[in-house]
Amino acid sequence: MTKGIEIDVARIIAEKSGKRLPAWLARLVQRLIHEDEINHILRSYGHLQGDEFLTALLDYFGTTVTWRHAERLPEDGRAIFVSNHPLGAIDGIGITHLLAQRYGEVQYLVNDMLYYLQPLQSVFLPVNTYGKQKKESIERIQEVLASEVPVGSFPAGWCSRYRDGKVQDQDWKQSFINMAITHQRDVVPLHFVGRNSRHFYLIDRVRKALGIKFDLCTALLPDEMFRAKGKHFEVIVGTPIRWQDLASEAGRAQDKAARIRAISYQLADES
């Protein structure tokens, strides 16, 4: 009944890269990303859309996500909510769900590969992390930013890895600063408390040591999502930063992004 919304990762990769995977590699990738299990979820809950699907997904995993310091959330959701990106899947699912529950609507900037998940197309704003943005994608993002809908983002673009001796994001991209000022949206820093498995980070460190350019860990992210079954996570809310203050503050947009990234990590030290 929902056969048409199932994913075929080999086909998606071929569409994105223009190259067809060898059959043996396609089967390996399908196992790595839990394609059969994901398609089972889509068959079971694919009739749901947006936050209804997110709620069903969290229930399926037995995973819960709650706010810490929810009193700091703005009454008006017309802001840009920025967070560290420790997990690569459940963090995005969890924050999107919490924002939707709080404000009724939400749009989250995500890797355009995730846009193939049809039940989430109503809450995802696709961003091409590998090349030039499509004109229609840029127009859609501008349209949403000009609206009253809350917008979420992981400014790092990639989930956290070992960096300078600890697990953390790479430098945050400055685009959310420009978006906030241009569209007069306050910025709300968040910190998602969590981390992936030890072997996830070990594989990434071995990859780097061997000089392997292909990001093996990206292929492991669905497996990490399934490892989150039964766990509880918290999202710590920081004090909103007014867009007017960002606009008047001296310095480059990249420096402002770095400062807000630091605020996100400082939230982890709060009780």
Phi and psi restraints in degrees (value plus and minus 20) as a CYANA .aco file:
   2 THR   PHI    -141.2  -101.2
   2 THR   PSI       7.3    47.3
   3 LYS   PHI     -74.5   -34.5
   3 LYS   PSI     -56.3   -16.3
   4 GLY   PHI     -88.1   -48.1
   4 GLY   PSI     -34.3     5.7
   5 ILE   PHI    -120.8   -80.8
   5 ILE   PSI     -19.4    20.6
   6 GLU   PHI     -86.4   -46.4
   6 GLU   PSI     135.5   175.5
   7 ILE   PHI    -118.4   -78.4
   7 ILE   PSI     129.5   169.5
   8 ASP   PHI    -150.3  -110.3
   8 ASP   PSI      75.1   115.1
   9 VAL   PHI     -82.5   -42.5
   9 VAL   PSI     -54.4   -14.4
  10 ALA   PHI     -83.1   -43.1
  10 ALA   PSI     -59.9   -19.9
  11 ARG   PHI     -88.3   -48.3
  11 ARG   PSI     -60.8   -20.8
  12 ILE   PHI     -82.1   -42.1
  12 ILE   PSI     -65.5   -25.5
  13 ILE   PHI     -82.3   -42.3
  13 ILE   PSI     -61.0   -21.0
  14 ALA   PHI     -82.4   -42.4
  14 ALA   PSI     -60.2   -20.2
  15 GLU   PHI     -86.3   -46.3
  15 GLU   PSI     -59.6   -19.6
  16 LYS   PHI     -95.8   -55.8
  16 LYS   PSI     -57.9   -17.9
  17 SER   PHI    -119.8   -79.8
  17 SER   PSI     -38.9     1.1
  18 GLY   PHI      59.1    99.1
  18 GLY   PSI     -12.0    28.0
  19 LYS   PHI    -146.9  -106.9
  19 LYS   PSI     117.4   157.4
  20 ARG   PHI    -106.5   -66.5
  20 ARG   PSI     111.9   151.9
  21 LEU   PHI     -92.7   -52.7
  21 LEU   PSI     122.5   162.5
  22 PRO   PHI     -78.5   -38.5
  22 PRO   PSI     129.8   169.8
  23 ALA   PHI     -76.1   -36.1
  23 ALA   PSI     -61.5   -21.5
  24 TRP   PHI     -86.1   -46.1
  24 TRP   PSI     -56.7   -16.7
  25 LEU   PHI     -92.5   -52.5
  25 LEU   PSI     -57.2   -17.2
  26 ALA   PHI     -80.1   -40.1
  26 ALA   PSI     -63.6   -23.6
  27 ARG   PHI     -84.0   -44.0
  27 ARG   PSI     -58.7   -18.7
  28 LEU   PHI     -83.7   -43.7
  28 LEU   PSI     -66.5   -26.5
  29 VAL   PHI     -83.5   -43.5
  29 VAL   PSI     -59.5   -19.5
  30 GLN   PHI     -80.3   -40.3
  30 GLN   PSI     -58.9   -18.9
  31 ARG   PHI     -90.6   -50.6
  31 ARG   PSI     -61.9   -21.9
  32 LEU   PHI     -80.0   -40.0
  32 LEU   PSI     -60.2   -20.2
  33 ILE   PHI    -111.9   -71.9
  33 ILE   PSI     -15.4    24.6
  34 HIS   PHI      39.9    79.9
  34 HIS   PSI      24.6    64.6
  35 GLU   PHI     -76.7   -36.7
  35 GLU   PSI     -62.5   -22.5
  36 ASP   PHI     -82.9   -42.9
  36 ASP   PSI     -62.6   -22.6
  37 GLU   PHI     -88.3   -48.3
  37 GLU   PSI     -60.2   -20.2
  38 ILE   PHI     -83.4   -43.4
  38 ILE   PSI     -60.9   -20.9
  39 ASN   PHI     -89.0   -49.0
  39 ASN   PSI     -50.0   -10.0
  40 HIS   PHI     -82.5   -42.5
  40 HIS   PSI     -63.3   -23.3
  41 ILE   PHI     -82.4   -42.4
  41 ILE   PSI     -63.3   -23.3
  42 LEU   PHI     -85.8   -45.8
  42 LEU   PSI     -56.9   -16.9
  43 ARG   PHI     -86.7   -46.7
  43 ARG   PSI     -55.9   -15.9
  44 SER   PHI     -98.5   -58.5
  44 SER   PSI     -57.6   -17.6
  45 TYR   PHI    -144.7  -104.7
  45 TYR   PSI     -12.3    27.7
  46 GLY   PHI     -85.5   -45.5
  46 GLY   PSI     -32.9     7.1
  47 HIS   PHI     -98.0   -58.0
  47 HIS   PSI     -31.1     8.9
  48 LEU   PHI    -110.7   -70.7
  48 LEU   PSI     136.8   176.8
  49 GLN   PHI    -150.3  -110.3
  49 GLN   PSI     130.0   170.0
  50 GLY   PHI      37.9    77.9
  50 GLY   PSI    -150.0  -110.0
  51 ASP   PHI     -88.0   -48.0
  51 ASP   PSI     -47.1    -7.1
  52 GLU   PHI     -82.0   -42.0
  52 GLU   PSI     -59.5   -19.5
  53 PHE   PHI     -89.2   -49.2
  53 PHE   PSI     -62.2   -22.2
  54 LEU   PHI     -80.1   -40.1
  54 LEU   PSI     -61.9   -21.9
  55 THR   PHI     -82.1   -42.1
  55 THR   PSI     -65.2   -25.2
  56 ALA   PHI     -83.8   -43.8
  56 ALA   PSI     -57.7   -17.7
  57 LEU   PHI     -85.5   -45.5
  57 LEU   PSI     -65.7   -25.7
  58 LEU   PHI     -84.7   -44.7
  58 LEU   PSI     -58.1   -18.1
  59 ASP   PHI     -84.0   -44.0
  59 ASP   PSI     -60.7   -20.7
  60 TYR   PHI     -80.3   -40.3
  60 TYR   PSI     -62.6   -22.6
  61 PHE   PHI    -100.4   -60.4
  61 PHE   PSI     -32.0     8.0
  62 GLY   PHI      44.9    84.9
  62 GLY   PSI      10.5    50.5
  63 THR   PHI    -124.9   -84.9
  63 THR   PSI     116.1   156.1
  64 THR   PHI    -140.1  -100.1
  64 THR   PSI     127.0   167.0
  65 VAL   PHI    -157.3  -117.3
  65 VAL   PSI     109.0   149.0
  66 THR   PHI    -152.9  -112.9
  66 THR   PSI     140.0   180.0
  67 TRP   PHI     -99.1   -59.1
  67 TRP   PSI     129.9   169.9
  68 ARG   PHI    -139.9   -99.9
  68 ARG   PSI     109.8   149.8
  69 HIS   PHI      46.8    86.8
  69 HIS   PSI      27.2    67.2
  70 ALA   PHI     -82.0   -42.0
  70 ALA   PSI     -42.2    -2.2
  71 GLU   PHI     -83.3   -43.3
  71 GLU   PSI     -37.4     2.6
  72 ARG   PHI    -102.9   -62.9
  72 ARG   PSI     -32.2     7.8
  73 LEU   PHI     -85.7   -45.7
  73 LEU   PSI     117.1   157.1
  74 PRO   PHI     -88.1   -48.1
  74 PRO   PSI     124.9   164.9
  75 GLU   PHI     -82.6   -42.6
  75 GLU   PSI     -60.9   -20.9
  76 ASP   PHI    -109.5   -69.5
  76 ASP   PSI      99.2   139.2
  77 GLY   PHI     -96.6   -56.6
  77 GLY   PSI     -16.0    24.0
  78 ARG   PHI     -95.1   -55.1
  78 ARG   PSI      57.9    97.9
  79 ALA   PHI    -168.3  -128.3
  79 ALA   PSI     155.0   195.0
  80 ILE   PHI    -131.8   -91.8
  80 ILE   PSI      99.2   139.2
  81 PHE   PHI    -118.2   -78.2
  81 PHE   PSI      96.4   136.4
  82 VAL   PHI    -136.5   -96.5
  82 VAL   PSI     118.7   158.7
  83 SER   PHI    -160.8  -120.8
  83 SER   PSI     137.6   177.6
  84 ASN   PHI     -84.5   -44.5
  84 ASN   PSI     146.7   186.7
  85 HIS   PHI    -152.2  -112.2
  85 HIS   PSI      50.5    90.5
  86 PRO   PHI     -96.2   -56.2
  86 PRO   PSI     -48.2    -8.2
  87 LEU   PHI    -125.6   -85.6
  87 LEU   PSI     -60.3   -20.3
  88 GLY   PHI      79.0   119.0
  88 GLY   PSI     -29.5    10.5
  89 ALA   PHI    -170.9  -130.9
  89 ALA   PSI     -86.8   -46.8
  90 ILE   PHI     -81.6   -41.6
  90 ILE   PSI     -51.0   -11.0
  91 ASP   PHI     -83.9   -43.9
  91 ASP   PSI     -63.8   -23.8
  92 GLY   PHI     -85.8   -45.8
  92 GLY   PSI     -62.6   -22.6
  93 ILE   PHI     -81.4   -41.4
  93 ILE   PSI     -65.7   -25.7
  94 GLY   PHI     -86.0   -46.0
  94 GLY   PSI     -67.1   -27.1
  95 ILE   PHI     -87.0   -47.0
  95 ILE   PSI     -60.9   -20.9
  96 THR   PHI     -79.8   -39.8
  96 THR   PSI     -63.3   -23.3
  97 HIS   PHI     -82.5   -42.5
  97 HIS   PSI     -66.6   -26.6
  98 LEU   PHI     -82.3   -42.3
  98 LEU   PSI     -61.9   -21.9
  99 LEU   PHI     -85.7   -45.7
  99 LEU   PSI     -60.2   -20.2
 100 ALA   PHI     -85.3   -45.3
 100 ALA   PSI     -60.2   -20.2
 101 GLN   PHI     -85.1   -45.1
 101 GLN   PSI     -55.7   -15.7
 102 ARG   PHI     -97.8   -57.8
 102 ARG   PSI     -63.2   -23.2
 103 TYR   PHI    -134.0   -94.0
 103 TYR   PSI     -25.6    14.4
 104 GLY   PHI      69.3   109.3
 104 GLY   PSI     -54.3   -14.3
 105 GLU   PHI    -155.7  -115.7
 105 GLU   PSI     138.7   178.7
 106 VAL   PHI    -185.4  -145.4
 106 VAL   PSI     130.2   170.2
 107 GLN   PHI    -150.8  -110.8
 107 GLN   PSI     110.7   150.7
 108 TYR   PHI    -139.8   -99.8
 108 TYR   PSI     108.9   148.9
 109 LEU   PHI     -94.1   -54.1
 109 LEU   PSI     101.8   141.8
 110 VAL   PHI    -157.5  -117.5
 110 VAL   PSI     141.9   181.9
 111 ASN   PHI     -74.9   -34.9
 111 ASN   PSI     112.5   152.5
 112 ASP   PHI     -85.2   -45.2
 112 ASP   PSI     -33.2     6.8
 113 MET   PHI     -81.8   -41.8
 113 MET   PSI     -52.8   -12.8
 114 LEU   PHI     -92.2   -52.2
 114 LEU   PSI     -35.6     4.4
 115 TYR   PHI     -90.0   -50.0
 115 TYR   PSI     -31.2     8.8
 116 TYR   PHI     -92.4   -52.4
 116 TYR   PSI     -33.4     6.6
 117 LEU   PHI    -102.3   -62.3
 117 LEU   PSI      74.8   114.8
 118 GLN   PHI     -76.7   -36.7
 118 GLN   PSI     -58.6   -18.6
 119 PRO   PHI     -83.5   -43.5
 119 PRO   PSI     -34.3     5.7
 120 LEU   PHI    -128.9   -88.9
 120 LEU   PSI     -14.3    25.7
 121 GLN   PHI     -85.1   -45.1
 121 GLN   PSI     -43.1    -3.1
 122 SER   PHI     -96.5   -56.5
 122 SER   PSI     -37.0     3.0
 123 VAL   PHI    -137.4   -97.4
 123 VAL   PSI     -25.1    14.9
 124 PHE   PHI    -122.9   -82.9
 124 PHE   PSI     115.4   155.4
 125 LEU   PHI    -127.2   -87.2
 125 LEU   PSI      88.4   128.4
 126 PRO   PHI     -93.8   -53.8
 126 PRO   PSI     115.7   155.7
 127 VAL   PHI    -146.4  -106.4
 127 VAL   PSI     109.8   149.8
 128 ASN   PHI    -100.8   -60.8
 128 ASN   PSI      89.2   129.2
 129 THR   PHI    -108.2   -68.2
 129 THR   PSI     -21.8    18.2
 130 TYR   PHI    -130.1   -90.1
 130 TYR   PSI     -32.8     7.2
 131 GLY   PHI    -184.6  -144.6
 131 GLY   PSI    -176.1  -136.1
 132 LYS   PHI     -91.8   -51.8
 132 LYS   PSI     120.7   160.7
 133 GLN   PHI     -91.9   -51.9
 133 GLN   PSI     121.7   161.7
 134 LYS   PHI     -92.4   -52.4
 134 LYS   PSI     128.2   168.2
 135 LYS   PHI     -77.3   -37.3
 135 LYS   PSI     -63.5   -23.5
 136 GLU   PHI     -87.0   -47.0
 136 GLU   PSI     -50.3   -10.3
 137 SER   PHI     -89.5   -49.5
 137 SER   PSI     -63.3   -23.3
 138 ILE   PHI     -81.7   -41.7
 138 ILE   PSI     -63.8   -23.8
 139 GLU   PHI     -83.0   -43.0
 139 GLU   PSI     -60.1   -20.1
 140 ARG   PHI     -85.8   -45.8
 140 ARG   PSI     -62.3   -22.3
 141 ILE   PHI     -82.7   -42.7
 141 ILE   PSI     -64.2   -24.2
 142 GLN   PHI     -83.1   -43.1
 142 GLN   PSI     -57.8   -17.8
 143 GLU   PHI     -84.3   -44.3
 143 GLU   PSI     -63.8   -23.8
 144 VAL   PHI     -87.6   -47.6
 144 VAL   PSI     -62.8   -22.8
 145 LEU   PHI     -82.8   -42.8
 145 LEU   PSI     -49.7    -9.7
 146 ALA   PHI    -100.8   -60.8
 146 ALA   PSI     -30.5     9.5
 147 SER   PHI    -106.5   -66.5
 147 SER   PSI    -191.1  -151.1
 148 GLU   PHI    -116.7   -76.7
 148 GLU   PSI     -18.2    21.8
 149 VAL   PHI     -97.7   -57.7
 149 VAL   PSI     116.4   156.4
 150 PRO   PHI     -80.2   -40.2
 150 PRO   PSI     123.4   163.4
 151 VAL   PHI    -144.2  -104.2
 151 VAL   PSI     109.4   149.4
 152 GLY   PHI    -128.1   -88.1
 152 GLY   PSI     134.2   174.2
 153 SER   PHI    -176.4  -136.4
 153 SER   PSI     126.3   166.3
 154 PHE   PHI    -126.4   -86.4
 154 PHE   PSI      75.5   115.5
 155 PRO   PHI     -82.8   -42.8
 155 PRO   PSI     -38.3     1.7
 156 ALA   PHI     -89.6   -49.6
 156 ALA   PSI     -49.7    -9.7
 157 GLY   PHI      65.1   105.1
 157 GLY   PSI     -52.0   -12.0
 158 TRP   PHI    -147.3  -107.3
 158 TRP   PSI     133.7   173.7
 159 CYS   PHI     -93.0   -53.0
 159 CYS   PSI     140.8   180.8
 160 SER   PHI     -82.6   -42.6
 160 SER   PSI     126.8   166.8
 161 ARG   PHI    -156.7  -116.7
 161 ARG   PSI     157.8   197.8
 162 TYR   PHI     -88.1   -48.1
 162 TYR   PSI     106.7   146.7
 163 ARG   PHI    -169.1  -129.1
 163 ARG   PSI     102.5   142.5
 164 ASP   PHI      34.9    74.9
 164 ASP   PSI      20.9    60.9
 165 GLY   PHI      65.0   105.0
 165 GLY   PSI     -17.4    22.6
 166 LYS   PHI    -170.1  -130.1
 166 LYS   PSI     141.9   181.9
 167 VAL   PHI     -97.3   -57.3
 167 VAL   PSI     100.2   140.2
 168 GLN   PHI    -182.8  -142.8
 168 GLN   PSI     146.9   186.9
 169 ASP   PHI     -87.3   -47.3
 169 ASP   PSI     138.5   178.5
 170 GLN   PHI     -94.1   -54.1
 170 GLN   PSI     157.3   197.3
 171 ASP   PHI     -75.8   -35.8
 171 ASP   PSI     120.5   160.5
 172 TRP   PHI     -98.0   -58.0
 172 TRP   PSI     118.1   158.1
 173 LYS   PHI     -92.5   -52.5
 173 LYS   PSI     128.6   168.6
 174 GLN   PHI    -101.5   -61.5
 174 GLN   PSI     -25.8    14.2
 175 SER   PHI     -77.1   -37.1
 175 SER   PSI     -53.7   -13.7
 176 PHE   PHI     -88.0   -48.0
 176 PHE   PSI     -48.0    -8.0
 177 ILE   PHI     -86.3   -46.3
 177 ILE   PSI     -67.5   -27.5
 178 ASN   PHI     -83.3   -43.3
 178 ASN   PSI     -59.8   -19.8
 179 MET   PHI     -82.7   -42.7
 179 MET   PSI     -64.3   -24.3
 180 ALA   PHI     -81.9   -41.9
 180 ALA   PSI     -65.7   -25.7
 181 ILE   PHI     -90.1   -50.1
 181 ILE   PSI     -66.5   -26.5
 182 THR   PHI     -81.8   -41.8
 182 THR   PSI     -60.7   -20.7
 183 HIS   PHI    -124.2   -84.2
 183 HIS   PSI      -7.8    32.2
 184 GLN   PHI      32.0    72.0
 184 GLN   PSI      35.4    75.4
 185 ARG   PHI    -137.8   -97.8
 185 ARG   PSI     111.6   151.6
 186 ASP   PHI     -87.3   -47.3
 186 ASP   PSI     138.8   178.8
 187 VAL   PHI    -130.5   -90.5
 187 VAL   PSI     108.4   148.4
 188 VAL   PHI    -130.6   -90.6
 188 VAL   PSI      89.5   129.5
 189 PRO   PHI     -95.8   -55.8
 189 PRO   PSI     117.4   157.4
 190 LEU   PHI    -146.3  -106.3
 190 LEU   PSI     137.9   177.9
 191 HIS   PHI    -154.0  -114.0
 191 HIS   PSI      97.4   137.4
 192 PHE   PHI    -108.4   -68.4
 192 PHE   PSI     101.2   141.2
 193 VAL   PHI    -107.9   -67.9
 193 VAL   PSI      94.5   134.5
 194 GLY   PHI     146.5   186.5
 194 GLY   PSI     147.3   187.3
 195 ARG   PHI    -176.1  -136.1
 195 ARG   PSI     139.5   179.5
 196 ASN   PHI    -100.3   -60.3
 196 ASN   PSI    -199.2  -159.2
 197 SER   PHI     -90.0   -50.0
 197 SER   PSI     140.6   180.6
 198 ARG   PHI     -81.0   -41.0
 198 ARG   PSI     -59.5   -19.5
 199 HIS   PHI     -88.2   -48.2
 199 HIS   PSI     -45.8    -5.8
 200 PHE   PHI     -80.3   -40.3
 200 PHE   PSI     -68.9   -28.9
 201 TYR   PHI     -93.0   -53.0
 201 TYR   PSI     -53.1   -13.1
 202 LEU   PHI     -83.5   -43.5
 202 LEU   PSI     -65.1   -25.1
 203 ILE   PHI     -81.0   -41.0
 203 ILE   PSI     -59.4   -19.4
 204 ASP   PHI     -86.9   -46.9
 204 ASP   PSI     -59.3   -19.3
 205 ARG   PHI     -88.0   -48.0
 205 ARG   PSI     -58.8   -18.8
 206 VAL   PHI     -85.5   -45.5
 206 VAL   PSI     -60.8   -20.8
 207 ARG   PHI     -77.1   -37.1
 207 ARG   PSI     -67.0   -27.0
 208 LYS   PHI     -85.8   -45.8
 208 LYS   PSI     -60.9   -20.9
 209 ALA   PHI     -83.3   -43.3
 209 ALA   PSI     -53.3   -13.3
 210 LEU   PHI    -107.8   -67.8
 210 LEU   PSI     -24.0    16.0
 211 GLY   PHI      54.0    94.0
 211 GLY   PSI       4.4    44.4
 212 ILE   PHI     -99.7   -59.7
 212 ILE   PSI     102.5   142.5
 213 LYS   PHI     -99.7   -59.7
 213 LYS   PSI     -53.3   -13.3
 214 PHE   PHI     -83.2   -43.2
 214 PHE   PSI     110.6   150.6
 215 ASP   PHI    -100.9   -60.9
 215 ASP   PSI      69.3   109.3
 216 LEU   PHI     -80.5   -40.5
 216 LEU   PSI     -53.3   -13.3
 217 CYS   PHI     -87.8   -47.8
 217 CYS   PSI     -49.4    -9.4
 218 THR   PHI     -79.8   -39.8
 218 THR   PSI     -58.7   -18.7
 219 ALA   PHI     -87.9   -47.9
 219 ALA   PSI     -40.2    -0.2
 220 LEU   PHI    -110.2   -70.2
 220 LEU   PSI     -28.4    11.6
 221 LEU   PHI     -80.3   -40.3
 221 LEU   PSI     -60.8   -20.8
 222 PRO   PHI     -80.1   -40.1
 222 PRO   PSI     -56.9   -16.9
 223 ASP   PHI     -83.4   -43.4
 223 ASP   PSI     -59.3   -19.3
 224 GLU   PHI     -84.4   -44.4
 224 GLU   PSI     -54.8   -14.8
 225 MET   PHI     -82.3   -42.3
 225 MET   PSI     -63.6   -23.6
 226 PHE   PHI     -89.5   -49.5
 226 PHE   PSI     -45.6    -5.6
 227 ARG   PHI     -91.6   -51.6
 227 ARG   PSI     -34.4     5.6
 228 ALA   PHI    -103.1   -63.1
 228 ALA   PSI     -18.3    21.7
 229 LYS   PHI     -75.8   -35.8
 229 LYS   PSI     112.9   152.9
 230 GLY   PHI      59.1    99.1
 230 GLY   PSI     -18.4    21.6
 231 LYS   PHI    -113.7   -73.7
 231 LYS   PSI     139.2   179.2
 232 HIS   PHI    -135.6   -95.6
 232 HIS   PSI     117.7   157.7
 233 PHE   PHI    -148.4  -108.4
 233 PHE   PSI     134.5   174.5
 234 GLU   PHI    -140.6  -100.6
 234 GLU   PSI     127.8   167.8
 235 VAL   PHI    -138.2   -98.2
 235 VAL   PSI      94.8   134.8
 236 ILE   PHI    -107.5   -67.5
 236 ILE   PSI     110.5   150.5
 237 VAL   PHI    -117.1   -77.1
 237 VAL   PSI     112.2   152.2
 238 GLY   PHI    -117.7   -77.7
 238 GLY   PSI     153.4   193.4
 239 THR   PHI     -92.1   -52.1
 239 THR   PSI     108.6   148.6
 240 PRO   PHI     -77.2   -37.2
 240 PRO   PSI     124.3   164.3
 241 ILE   PHI    -128.5   -88.5
 241 ILE   PSI     101.2   141.2
 242 ARG   PHI     -87.5   -47.5
 242 ARG   PSI     120.3   160.3
 243 TRP   PHI     -84.1   -44.1
 243 TRP   PSI     -51.7   -11.7
 244 GLN   PHI     -82.6   -42.6
 244 GLN   PSI     -56.8   -16.8
 245 ASP   PHI     -89.3   -49.3
 245 ASP   PSI     -57.3   -17.3
 246 LEU   PHI     -85.3   -45.3
 246 LEU   PSI     -59.0   -19.0
 247 ALA   PHI     -88.8   -48.8
 247 ALA   PSI     -56.6   -16.6
 248 SER   PHI    -107.9   -67.9
 248 SER   PSI     -36.6     3.4
 249 GLU   PHI     -87.6   -47.6
 249 GLU   PSI     113.3   153.3
 250 ALA   PHI     -91.2   -51.2
 250 ALA   PSI     136.1   176.1
 251 GLY   PHI      91.1   131.1
 251 GLY   PSI     148.6   188.6
 252 ARG   PHI     -96.5   -56.5
 252 ARG   PSI     136.1   176.1
 253 ALA   PHI     -79.5   -39.5
 253 ALA   PSI     -56.3   -16.3
 254 GLN   PHI     -84.6   -44.6
 254 GLN   PSI     -56.7   -16.7
 255 ASP   PHI     -86.8   -46.8
 255 ASP   PSI     -57.8   -17.8
 256 LYS   PHI     -86.9   -46.9
 256 LYS   PSI     -59.1   -19.1
 257 ALA   PHI     -82.8   -42.8
 257 ALA   PSI     -60.4   -20.4
 258 ALA   PHI     -84.9   -44.9
 258 ALA   PSI     -57.1   -17.1
 259 ARG   PHI     -86.3   -46.3
 259 ARG   PSI     -61.7   -21.7
 260 ILE   PHI     -91.9   -51.9
 260 ILE   PSI     -52.8   -12.8
 261 ARG   PHI     -79.7   -39.7
 261 ARG   PSI     -63.1   -23.1
 262 ALA   PHI     -83.5   -43.5
 262 ALA   PSI     -58.7   -18.7
 263 ILE   PHI     -82.4   -42.4
 263 ILE   PSI     -61.4   -21.4
 264 SER   PHI     -78.1   -38.1
 264 SER   PSI     -63.9   -23.9
 265 TYR   PHI     -94.2   -54.2
 265 TYR   PSI     -48.9    -8.9
 266 GLN   PHI     -86.6   -46.6
 266 GLN   PSI     -47.9    -7.9
 267 LEU   PHI     -80.8   -40.8
 267 LEU   PSI     -49.4    -9.4
 268 ALA   PHI     -84.5   -44.5
 268 ALA   PSI     -39.8     0.2
 269 ASP   PHI    -108.0   -68.0
 269 ASP   PSI     -25.1    14.9
 270 GLU   PHI     -98.9   -58.9
 270 GLU   PSI     131.4   171.4
